Amino acid sequence: MRYQEDGNVHLDFHGAVNTTIDFIVARYGVGVLHEIFARVGKDVYRDLHQHLADNDPNEMARHWKHFFDREGADYDIAVGDDEIVLTVRRCTAYHHVAKIAPSVSPHFCDQTTKTNEAIAEGTPFAITTEITGPGACRQVIRRRA
């Protein structure tokens, strides 16, 4: 797995991301924000994209596990024959931002939804993200019809 950083994660990084998201939306609009997240999915996570393109959705599940374990999130991953489901009950990043910032950006979770969509674009798989509550979501990888 390419993305295996092990160093200490300073959770205030998520606060900086939250502030940046609000700045970009206020200055340039939500469309530009989504373009940025699409570039992250295509450029930064090109290795994950390539695994999906090569019919290997399990690398994405390994990626999720590594980072959610690293941040101590409350989550689980169910790997089935037709889909991989990540259920996040408590996202550490979201809840940390809720503690340190005046508010969590209404676009905070766009970094997940739009980046996932871009990672899967042009592959045999789709990744859908359903926000199920504040700091909670369900992300599903399944083969396109």
C-alpha positions in Angstrom: 0.0 0.0 0.0 1.4 3.4 -1.1 -0.3 5.6 1.5 1.2 4.4 4.8 2.3 7.4 6.7 2.9 6.4 10.3 3.9 9.7 11.9 1.8 11.5 14.5 -1.3 13.1 13.0 -1.9 16.6 14.4 -5.7 16.8 14.3 -5.6 20.5 14.0 -4.7 19.8 10.3 -8.4 19.1 9.8 -9.2 22.5 11.3 -7.0 24.1 8.7 -8.7 22.1 6.0 -12.1 23.3 7.3 -11.0 27.0 7.1 -9.5 26.5 3.7 -12.7 24.9 2.4 -14.8 27.9 3.6 -12.3 30.3 2.1 -12.4 28.6 -1.3 -16.2 28.5 -1.4 -16.5 32.1 -0.4 -13.9 33.4 -2.8 -14.3 31.1 -5.8 -17.4 29.0 -5.3 -18.3 25.4 -4.6 -17.6 24.4 -8.2 -13.9 25.3 -7.8 -13.8 23.4 -4.5 -15.1 20.3 -6.2 -12.6 20.7 -9.0 -9.8 20.8 -6.4 -11.1 17.6 -4.7 -11.4 15.9 -8.1 -7.8 16.7 -8.8 -6.8 15.3 -5.4 -8.6 12.1 -6.3 -7.0 11.9 -9.7 -3.5 13.1 -8.9 -2.7 12.5 -5.3 -4.5 9.2 -5.1 -3.7 8.0 -8.6 -2.4 4.7 -7.1 -5.8 4.0 -5.6 -7.4 4.8 -8.9 -5.1 2.4 -10.7 -6.0 -0.4 -8.3 -9.7 0.2 -9.1 -8.9 0.3 -12.8 -7.1 -3.0 -12.4 -10.1 -4.6 -10.7 -8.7 -4.4 -7.2 -11.1 -2.5 -4.8 -9.4 -4.1 -1.8 -6.6 -1.5 -1.9 -9.1 1.2 -1.2 -10.4 -0.8 1.8 -6.8 -1.1 3.1 -6.4 2.6 2.6 -9.5 3.3 4.6 -8.5 0.9 7.4 -5.0 2.5 7.7 -6.2 6.0 8.1 -9.3 5.4 10.2 -7.2 3.2 12.6 -4.5 5.9 12.6 -7.0 8.6 13.7 -8.9 6.3 16.1 -12.3 6.6 14.3 -15.3 4.5 15.2 -15.9 2.5 12.0 -16.1 -0.9 10.4 -15.5 -2.3 6.9 -17.6 -5.1 5.5 -16.1 -6.8 2.5 -18.7 -8.7 0.5 -18.8 -10.4 -2.9 -20.5 -7.5 -4.6 -19.4 -4.5 -2.5 -17.2 -3.1 0.2 -18.9 -1.0 2.8 -17.2 1.5 5.1 -19.5 2.6 7.9 -18.1 5.5 9.9 -20.0 6.1 13.1 -17.7 8.8 14.4 -15.3 10.6 12.1 -12.4 11.8 14.2 -11.6 14.7 11.8 -15.2 16.0 11.8 -15.6 15.8 15.6 -12.2 17.5 16.2 -13.2 20.4 13.9 -16.5 20.7 15.7 -14.5 21.1 19.0 -12.0 23.7 17.7 -13.7 25.7 15.1 -16.7 28.1 15.3 -18.5 25.7 12.9 -17.9 22.7 10.6 -18.1 23.8 7.0 -21.2 22.6 5.3 -18.8 21.4 2.6 -16.4 19.6 4.9 -17.5 16.1 3.8 -17.2 17.1 0.2 -13.6 16.3 0.5 -14.6 12.6 0.9 -17.5 12.5 -1.6 -15.8 14.3 -4.4 -12.4 12.7 -3.9 -13.9 9.2 -3.8 -15.9 9.9 -7.0 -12.7 11.1 -8.8 -10.7 8.1 -7.6 -13.3 5.8 -9.1 -13.9 7.8 -12.3 -13.1 5.8 -15.4 -12.8 2.5 -13.5 -15.1 -0.5 -13.3 -16.2 0.7 -9.8 -18.2 3.5 -8.3 -17.7 4.8 -4.8 -20.8 6.4 -3.3 -20.9 8.3 0.0 -24.0 8.8 2.1 -23.7 11.3 5.0 -25.7 9.6 7.7 -25.3 12.2 10.5 -22.8 14.8 11.8 -19.4 13.1 11.4 -20.9 9.9 10.2 -21.2 8.3 6.8 -21.5 5.2 4.7 -19.1 4.7 1.8 -19.7 1.9 -0.7 -17.5 0.6 -3.5 -19.4 -1.5 -6.0 -18.9 -2.6 -9.6 -20.7 -0.4 -12.1 -23.7 -1.9 -13.8 
